Amino acid sequence: MHLADWIGRDETTGTDFKQLRKEVEADRALRDAADLGNASKHFVRREGERHTYMTSNDVTVYADPGRTSDISHVVTREDGTTFSAQDLVREAFDSWQLILKRHHLL
């Protein structure tokens, strides 16, 4: 279930669910995160849905005991735009922060 659904079903928030949903769906990072999450959760993509993919991952293991490893994932949108999954997570988190503040939920 989507966080917006939880908020919308909680009448004590006083939040306009339709407005909240509209804000969430207008945010590119939240749409990308939802696309990746739904594809991994259901193992399918329905026709007409967005298409954001995890296109590569890389693990670097270091011999230095002070630094064990780095893991990176590349995400690609249907239009060919690429970015790191870590950047997507940061951007989606920041988007939620702004939306929740606008609705006086933080």
Secondary structure as UniProt FT lines:
FT   HELIX           3..9
FT   HELIX           11..13
FT   HELIX           17..26
FT   HELIX           28..42
FT   TURN            47..48
FT   STRAND          52..61
FT   TURN            65..66
FT   STRAND          69..77
FT   TURN            78..79
FT   STRAND          82..84
FT   HELIX           85..102
FT   TURN            103..104
//
